[in-house]
């Protein structure tokens, strides 16, 4: 009878220990998962802020370009951009400074 009680106590201690160990392992796994998720959320918030700033800059640039296109000096702006890209008017002669003078 004593042996049965001893076996039951040992067996019960073993089960309690096994459950406790399993719970501790699950706790650390869940904690690691939560920390990982928090890091991902922080990274995504930073990325969202960068994209929002980029979007606002692009919207501002679009407004400026629309104002230029709606204004009376649209042709002058188009000509300026064409000259920046190296285009010339028909019949126009372009001279290049071969000496490379610095202003």
ZIGI-V422819 format. One record per helix or strand of 3 or more residues. SS is the DSSP state (alpha for helix, beta for strand). FROM is the first residue (numbers start at 0). TO is the last residue. Records with the same first field share a line. If there is no record, write none. Layout:
SS=FROM-TO / FROM-TO
This chain:
alpha=1-69 / 73-83
